[in-house]
Amino acid sequence: MIEQVAVLGLPTKDQLQRMSTQMTKDTINLVHKLDEIPKKDFKLILPKETMSSKEREQAADLLDQLLKWVPSERIDCEQALRHDFFKGHH
């Protein structure tokens, strides 16, 4: 989970509660005693050498929709395949 937090940032208390019914309030409070870790901007960590600016923006949007802390907030496979990122990549 450390690698996920490094990229996605620290989940909010609300996100932690919605991630799992097994998450106790004590666990949530313990996690939030950690320093605030902000989410990284995917556009800044995607390769500039092999992607155009538009491709990076589309890929960043797709990743943002796929990599949500709360599973019910993520797009599904069909939605992902219909994303603009794949329209120019047949």
C-alpha positions, 0 to 999 in steps of 0.5 A: 500500500505504500507505493499506492499512497506515494502515487494516489495520495493518502485516502481520506477518512471517508474513502477509507470507510468506503474501501472496506467494511473491515476498516475500524475507526481506530484504524482510520484514525491511526492512518490519519496520524500520518503526514498528509501525502498528496496525490501525484499528477499523472501527467507529470509522471507519464513519459514525455519522450514517447507520448504527445501532450494530448496522449499524456492528458488522456492517459492521465485521465484514464488512470485517474478513473481506474485508480480510485481508492474506493472500488465502487468509484472506478470505471469498469473494463468496458468504460475504460476501453471506450475512453478517448485514450484508446480511440487513437490507439487501434 
